[in-house]
Amino acid sequence: MPQDPQLRSHGHALRTPLLALGIGLAVLVLGLATAGYPPLPALAALWRGALGSPDAILSALLPRAIPLILIGLGIGLAFRAGAFNIGAEGQFYAGAIAATWVGLALGTWPRLVAVPTVLLAGFAAGLAWAAVPALLRVRFGVLEVISTLLLNFVAEALVSWMVLGPLQESKHTYPQSDPLPWAARLPQFPGSRLHLGLLVALCLALALWLFGRRTLAGFQLRAVGLSPAAARVMGGVRPERFFAAALLVSGAFAGLAGASEVSGTTFALFQNLSPGFGFTGIAVALLARLHPLGIVATGLLFAGLEAGAGAMQRDAGVPAVAVYVVEAVVILTIVLADPAARRAGAAATDPASR
Amino acid sequence: MMRLLATTICAALVLGSCTKDNQTSEFRVGLVTPGSIADAAWNSGAFAGLQQIRDSLGVAVSHVEARTPAEQEEALRTYAAQGYSLVFGHGFEFQGSAERVSQQFPATIFVVTSGERVARNVSPLIFRLHEASYLAGMVAGGMSRTGTIAFVGGIELPPIKLAEDAWVAGARRMNPAIVPRSTYLNTFDDVAAGREAALALLQAGADMFHHNADQAALGTFQAVKESPAAFIFGANLDQSSLAPERVLGSAVIDLPRAFLTVAREAKAGGFVPKVESFGLRSGVIRYDPNPALLATVPAPLQAAVSAARDSIIAADTGATAARPAQ
């Protein structure tokens, strides 16, 4: 690992996330003490909920991390290419809808074929959902920051319509779909809620890392993100191609996350499937400085914080919002301390810079 | 740095697997709500029930809010894994996840409020709120000047449709010519939608309102309050305080009483999963008139309502009803 030039060059960059986390936890302790909750039992509960037992790790921490890592990886790739995809939430729902639809139709298929088909359906739907803003940007210059964000609302409305309309369960009573047949469900680790989606996420992280380090396209993509004009003039690259491709792939990853959530965790489509994965995924990617392997770590971190938030409420009576404050502080610290993140923010508001 | 991080994570995992969940044989009760307990309705009632269990039975209790299906299953599962004896999933949406979790944790009793069916150690808690909505409908039918009554529903779930039908049937009993109107909002929290629906129904001539739309109904109350001569009947909680001059009464679910009944049975041991169904007979479901406006309801109408209540209670053979709480 230390031989990794990318990591070494970003050597002290690891300090910023750790510092941010430290500040976040310090704010949490202060907040708890001010609000009259004894901080130690609360922190102990936070720990227990995230890592306190094999059960917490396998059934709370890891299942929560899967969608965050998948979405974070996609967003990381898009941000590297300078495509500010704020629409992962909508792409997640598009993937979930497609996966449910396909999954319900595949009851008689062998599991070995049905599960990959379901995941592919989610992947394709997320890609298609991101294709709209990609096209709008490349053809008409519509800022993807706005179009991806707005498409979130469309996707949420579409899910609501689906679970009350075409995909509503067969008794037409509740706003949810029928449960997926066994053949369409991702295998679970026995006696836990952990499913095979984790392996998919880890493989994709590795693949993206290799892509970024070992391929010309990976290098060109970064170049496009850093300066489209320079990449065009000096590198002979067509920036809009990379830009569009990165946006599409990030949508596909979010769609895959939606499929894996339906196929591995909830086994049915619901209106409130996501607690905001698409937005937390942005924080996950930024905190990792868009590094694919770092995103695995930050995905686990945010999943741990949120699993721990549940335990704090259960065991210490602390409202779950306390942990969202920590997350917010972490993100703010990163954005303030990290030049790359600041640049991302500046580029997002200044289209002329690319 | 990377190495340090890896070491920390490994250490955490090792430490983590050493510390055990504090499994005890003590009777503990957990509650998972699908929304905030500050909603002054469905969830706050459940939390009040949990506190009542703690105070009356002297047992340890715990609550957690879980908004998404994944979090809800995780929450049920975590309580079971920690050895909780009784776990309430507060809403129909917990049925599927409770059934999945129950396979692995047969020692925990899962109670699903407004659940669908009994499965292993999963027990549904059913509230026949429509029995109270029927009585509200009688008052509305007897009091309406325009001859038009209105119902504002959240999502058209079976218990809510039942309440609407009972409300209309009650009104028809007092005035066979009554014109019933209804709107379903497809949401339980959009206050603006609740208001819009009420304004449209007021336009259509309705002067008596009833709802089952939780938070969204706050907008309905607002619209009724602002119109010159309309009245409304609350649901789930005694909602007289929302518009003391315009709320004639409320169809009430006494959630604390229901929760306590179940917890007491479970604590006594030998709890057999069954459909726990509460109606007027149990005292958990009530029609509570607003005392401030009681004088405006003609005495014969009041007498008819209490006669109807008595006959509903008498007709309840107790086959599916719970015993009255002591």
Contacts between the chains, C-beta under 8 A, distances in Angstrom:
chain1	res1	chain2	res2	distance
A	1	B	2	4.8
A	1	B	3	6.7
A	2	B	2	7.3
A	2	B	3	7.4
A	7	B	2	6.2
A	11	B	1	6.9
A	14	B	1	4.2
A	14	B	2	7.3
A	14	B	5	7.4
A	15	B	1	7.6
A	48	B	19	7.3
A	48	B	21	7.7
A	49	B	78	7.7
A	51	B	12	5.1
A	51	B	13	6.8
A	51	B	15	7.5
A	51	B	16	3.9
A	52	B	16	5.7
A	52	B	19	5.7
A	52	B	21	7.2
A	53	B	16	6.5
A	53	B	17	7.2
A	53	B	19	6.8
A	53	B	20	6.6
A	53	B	21	5.1
A	53	B	81	7.7
A	54	B	16	7.5
A	54	B	17	5.3
A	55	B	21	6.9
A	55	B	78	7.7
A	55	B	81	4.9
A	56	B	16	7.3
A	56	B	78	7.5
A	57	B	13	7.1
A	57	B	16	6.3
A	57	B	17	7.9
A	59	B	74	6.6
A	59	B	77	5.9
A	59	B	78	7.5
A	59	B	81	7.5
A	60	B	74	5.4
A	60	B	78	6.6
A	63	B	70	7.0
A	63	B	74	7.3
A	64	B	70	7.6
A	64	B	74	7.7
A	160	B	186	7.3
A	164	B	186	6.8
A	173	B	157	6.5
A	173	B	158	5.9
A	174	B	92	6.3
A	174	B	93	7.5
A	174	B	157	6.8
A	175	B	155	6.0
A	176	B	93	7.5
A	179	B	96	6.8
A	191	B	104	6.5
A	193	B	73	7.0
A	193	B	74	6.8
A	193	B	77	6.8
A	261	B	70	6.8
A	265	B	69	7.9
A	265	B	70	4.8
A	265	B	73	7.7
A	266	B	69	4.4
A	266	B	70	5.6
A	266	B	73	7.6
A	267	B	96	7.7
A	268	B	69	7.5
A	268	B	96	7.0
A	270	B	68	7.5
A	270	B	69	4.9
A	270	B	93	7.7
A	272	B	67	6.1
A	272	B	68	5.3
A	272	B	69	7.2
A	273	B	68	6.3
A	273	B	69	6.6
A	273	B	70	7.7
A	274	B	68	6.8
A	275	B	67	6.1
A	275	B	68	4.8
A	275	B	71	6.6
A	297	B	5	6.7
A	297	B	9	8.0
A	300	B	9	8.0
A	307	B	74	7.6
A	310	B	64	5.6
A	310	B	66	7.2
A	310	B	71	7.2
A	310	B	74	7.1
A	310	B	75	6.3
A	310	B	78	7.0
A	311	B	78	7.5
A	313	B	63	7.2
A	313	B	64	4.7
A	313	B	65	6.7
A	314	B	30	7.3
A	314	B	62	4.9
A	314	B	63	7.4
A	314	B	64	4.7
A	314	B	75	7.8
A	314	B	78	7.1
A	314	B	79	7.4
A	315	B	62	6.8
A	317	B	63	7.9
A	320	B	64	7.7
A	320	B	65	6.2
